[in-house]
Amino acid sequence: MTSVIFKHVVATVVLVFASVINLYAQQAQQPSADEMLNQIGMLKRLEAMQPDSVAPKYKLALASLNFAITNPHAAQAEPMLAQAEQTINQMAQMKGADQSDLCTLRGFLYMTRIVQNPAQNGQKYYLDVLQNFEKALKLNPHNLLAAQLQAKFVEGMKQATAQ
């Protein structure tokens, strides 16, 4: 009998230990807002050094959108969204820009707007998000970011309507 109780205690300790490690790993992977802003600053400098290159613009827009979606009510969120939109528009004018990536970034921009204010922006941008992700995947079925963001968006909408 004591061995059964002992097994349950050990199992509970292992479960708690695994949960703590998992929580720590998630926190280690999620950069802080300040770290994200520092990264965006470095990407701005890189983009300024390579104004004719698409890659730094893409990374800058993506980092700005990541900041805005993870910190939707931060004071810097709106300037980050404006910067991302401007960068996406600049990329659209460049010859080397991947249309699938542009659609992905636009869908992410609209998705971030919904996260900022679901009541006001949900109905306004819902179709734009879906259409951009669908177009991105039609242009490049292997666009992993578009597929992941589309899945997150659909999952979030299902949860929002279930509540």
MOSULUR-V330462 format. One record per residue. N is the residue number from 1. RES is the residue in one letter. SS is DSSP state (H for helix, E for strand, C for the rest). PHI is phi in radians with two decimals (999 if undefined). D_FIRST is the distance of its C-alpha to the first C-alpha in Angstrom with 2 decimals. Layout:
BEGIN
n=N res=RES ss=SS phi=PHI d_first=D_FIRST
n=N res=RES ss=SS phi=PHI d_first=D_FIRST
END
This chain:
BEGIN
n=1 res=M ss=C phi=999 d_first=0.00
n=2 res=T ss=H phi=-1.15 d_first=3.77
n=3 res=S ss=H phi=-1.20 d_first=5.34
n=4 res=V ss=H phi=-1.19 d_first=5.34
n=5 res=I ss=H phi=-1.10 d_first=6.59
n=6 res=F ss=H phi=-1.06 d_first=8.62
n=7 res=K ss=H phi=-1.10 d_first=10.01
n=8 res=H ss=H phi=-1.17 d_first=11.11
n=9 res=V ss=H phi=-1.12 d_first=12.69
n=10 res=V ss=H phi=-1.10 d_first=14.38
n=11 res=A ss=H phi=-1.08 d_first=15.57
n=12 res=T ss=H phi=-1.13 d_first=16.98
n=13 res=V ss=H phi=-1.09 d_first=18.69
n=14 res=V ss=H phi=-1.10 d_first=20.16
n=15 res=L ss=H phi=-1.10 d_first=21.38
n=16 res=V ss=H phi=-1.11 d_first=23.01
n=17 res=F ss=H phi=-1.07 d_first=24.52
n=18 res=A ss=H phi=-1.12 d_first=25.92
n=19 res=S ss=H phi=-1.13 d_first=27.33
n=20 res=V ss=H phi=-1.13 d_first=29.07
n=21 res=I ss=H phi=-1.12 d_first=30.54
n=22 res=N ss=H phi=-1.09 d_first=31.72
n=23 res=L ss=H phi=-1.09 d_first=33.34
n=24 res=Y ss=H phi=-1.09 d_first=35.01
n=25 res=A ss=H phi=-1.14 d_first=36.31
n=26 res=Q ss=H phi=-1.13 d_first=37.78
n=27 res=Q ss=H phi=-1.18 d_first=39.50
n=28 res=A ss=H phi=-1.19 d_first=40.83
n=29 res=Q ss=H phi=-1.39 d_first=42.35
n=30 res=Q ss=C phi=-1.55 d_first=43.97
n=31 res=P ss=C phi=-1.22 d_first=47.09
n=32 res=S ss=C phi=-1.28 d_first=48.21
n=33 res=A ss=H phi=-1.04 d_first=51.34
n=34 res=D ss=H phi=-1.12 d_first=53.34
n=35 res=E ss=H phi=-1.12 d_first=52.29
n=36 res=M ss=H phi=-1.13 d_first=53.27
n=37 res=L ss=H phi=-1.13 d_first=56.62
n=38 res=N ss=H phi=-1.10 d_first=57.26
n=39 res=Q ss=H phi=-1.08 d_first=56.60
n=40 res=I ss=H phi=-1.11 d_first=59.00
n=41 res=G ss=H phi=-1.06 d_first=61.58
n=42 res=M ss=H phi=-1.14 d_first=61.38
n=43 res=L ss=H phi=-1.17 d_first=61.72
n=44 res=K ss=H phi=-1.09 d_first=64.76
n=45 res=R ss=H phi=-1.13 d_first=66.39
n=46 res=L ss=H phi=-1.10 d_first=65.65
n=47 res=E ss=H phi=-1.11 d_first=67.04
n=48 res=A ss=H phi=-1.15 d_first=70.15
n=49 res=M ss=H phi=-1.33 d_first=70.72
n=50 res=Q ss=C phi=-2.25 d_first=70.46
n=51 res=P ss=C phi=-1.14 d_first=72.01
n=52 res=D ss=C phi=-1.68 d_first=72.89
n=53 res=S ss=C phi=-1.80 d_first=69.43
n=54 res=V ss=H phi=-1.34 d_first=67.04
n=55 res=A ss=H phi=-0.99 d_first=63.77
n=56 res=P ss=H phi=-1.11 d_first=63.83
n=57 res=K ss=H phi=-1.16 d_first=64.73
n=58 res=Y ss=H phi=-1.05 d_first=61.86
n=59 res=K ss=H phi=-1.13 d_first=59.35
n=60 res=L ss=H phi=-1.15 d_first=60.89
n=61 res=A ss=H phi=-1.08 d_first=60.73
n=62 res=L ss=H phi=-1.13 d_first=57.12
n=63 res=A ss=H phi=-1.14 d_first=56.05
n=64 res=S ss=H phi=-1.12 d_first=57.96
n=65 res=L ss=H phi=-1.18 d_first=56.30
n=66 res=N ss=H phi=-1.07 d_first=52.82
n=67 res=F ss=H phi=-1.08 d_first=53.58
n=68 res=A ss=H phi=-1.14 d_first=54.94
n=69 res=I ss=H phi=-1.38 d_first=52.06
n=70 res=T ss=H phi=-1.51 d_first=49.37
n=71 res=N ss=C phi=-2.32 d_first=51.46
n=72 res=P ss=C phi=-1.11 d_first=53.34
n=73 res=H ss=C phi=-1.95 d_first=54.45
n=74 res=A ss=C phi=-1.26 d_first=55.36
n=75 res=A ss=H phi=-1.06 d_first=59.01
n=76 res=Q ss=H phi=-1.48 d_first=59.43
n=77 res=A ss=H phi=-1.08 d_first=58.01
n=78 res=E ss=H phi=-1.15 d_first=61.33
n=79 res=P ss=H phi=-1.07 d_first=63.38
n=80 res=M ss=H phi=-1.16 d_first=60.87
n=81 res=L ss=H phi=-1.15 d_first=61.27
n=82 res=A ss=H phi=-1.09 d_first=65.05
n=83 res=Q ss=H phi=-1.11 d_first=64.97
n=84 res=A ss=H phi=-1.09 d_first=62.81
n=85 res=E ss=H phi=-1.10 d_first=65.18
n=86 res=Q ss=H phi=-1.11 d_first=68.20
n=87 res=T ss=H phi=-1.15 d_first=66.68
n=88 res=I ss=H phi=-1.07 d_first=65.85
n=89 res=N ss=H phi=-1.12 d_first=69.45
n=90 res=Q ss=H phi=-1.13 d_first=70.76
n=91 res=M ss=H phi=-1.08 d_first=68.71
n=92 res=A ss=H phi=-1.08 d_first=70.08
n=93 res=Q ss=C phi=-1.48 d_first=73.57
n=94 res=M ss=C phi=-1.61 d_first=72.75
n=95 res=K ss=C phi=-1.16 d_first=73.53
n=96 res=G ss=C phi=-1.51 d_first=70.37
n=97 res=A ss=C phi=-1.29 d_first=67.91
n=98 res=D ss=C phi=-1.40 d_first=65.40
n=99 res=Q ss=H phi=-1.12 d_first=65.72
n=100 res=S ss=H phi=-1.13 d_first=62.09
n=101 res=D ss=H phi=-1.14 d_first=61.00
n=102 res=L ss=H phi=-1.09 d_first=63.45
n=103 res=C ss=H phi=-1.12 d_first=62.07
n=104 res=T ss=H phi=-1.08 d_first=58.51
n=105 res=L ss=H phi=-1.13 d_first=59.55
n=106 res=R ss=H phi=-1.13 d_first=61.45
n=107 res=G ss=H phi=-1.06 d_first=58.49
n=108 res=F ss=H phi=-1.15 d_first=56.28
n=109 res=L ss=H phi=-1.06 d_first=58.96
n=110 res=Y ss=H phi=-1.16 d_first=59.03
n=111 res=M ss=H phi=-1.10 d_first=55.23
n=112 res=T ss=H phi=-1.14 d_first=55.20
n=113 res=R ss=H phi=-1.05 d_first=57.81
n=114 res=I ss=H phi=-1.15 d_first=55.58
n=115 res=V ss=H phi=-1.09 d_first=52.62
n=116 res=Q ss=H phi=-1.07 d_first=54.97
n=117 res=N ss=C phi=-2.60 d_first=56.03
n=118 res=P ss=H phi=-1.05 d_first=54.45
n=119 res=A ss=H phi=-1.13 d_first=56.40
n=120 res=Q ss=H phi=-1.47 d_first=59.76
n=121 res=N ss=H phi=-1.78 d_first=59.31
n=122 res=G ss=H phi=-1.00 d_first=56.85
n=123 res=Q ss=H phi=-1.21 d_first=59.42
n=124 res=K ss=H phi=-1.19 d_first=62.11
n=125 res=Y ss=H phi=-1.94 d_first=60.45
n=126 res=Y ss=H phi=-0.90 d_first=57.93
n=127 res=L ss=H phi=-1.15 d_first=60.29
n=128 res=D ss=H phi=-1.07 d_first=61.52
n=129 res=V ss=H phi=-1.07 d_first=58.01
n=130 res=L ss=H phi=-1.07 d_first=57.36
n=131 res=Q ss=H phi=-1.12 d_first=60.84
n=132 res=N ss=H phi=-1.17 d_first=60.72
n=133 res=F ss=H phi=-1.17 d_first=57.36
n=134 res=E ss=H phi=-1.11 d_first=58.54
n=135 res=K ss=H phi=-1.14 d_first=61.82
n=136 res=A ss=H phi=-1.03 d_first=60.11
n=137 res=L ss=H phi=-1.31 d_first=57.96
n=138 res=K ss=H phi=-1.21 d_first=61.00
n=139 res=L ss=H phi=-1.20 d_first=62.95
n=140 res=N ss=C phi=-2.55 d_first=60.09
n=141 res=P ss=C phi=-1.07 d_first=57.15
n=142 res=H ss=C phi=-1.71 d_first=55.39
n=143 res=N ss=C phi=-1.31 d_first=55.56
n=144 res=L ss=H phi=-1.10 d_first=51.89
n=145 res=L ss=H phi=-1.10 d_first=52.40
n=146 res=A ss=H phi=-1.07 d_first=54.14
n=147 res=A ss=H phi=-1.13 d_first=51.39
n=148 res=Q ss=H phi=-1.17 d_first=48.64
n=149 res=L ss=H phi=-1.17 d_first=50.59
n=150 res=Q ss=H phi=-1.07 d_first=51.46
n=151 res=A ss=H phi=-1.10 d_first=47.83
n=152 res=K ss=H phi=-1.08 d_first=46.82
n=153 res=F ss=H phi=-1.12 d_first=49.73
n=154 res=V ss=H phi=-1.08 d_first=48.97
n=155 res=E ss=H phi=-1.08 d_first=45.29
n=156 res=G ss=H phi=-1.11 d_first=46.41
n=157 res=M ss=H phi=-1.18 d_first=48.92
n=158 res=K ss=H phi=-1.09 d_first=46.38
n=159 res=Q ss=H phi=-1.16 d_first=44.09
n=160 res=A ss=H phi=-1.18 d_first=47.13
n=161 res=T ss=H phi=-1.34 d_first=48.29
n=162 res=A ss=H phi=-1.29 d_first=44.84
n=163 res=Q ss=C phi=-1.43 d_first=44.79
END
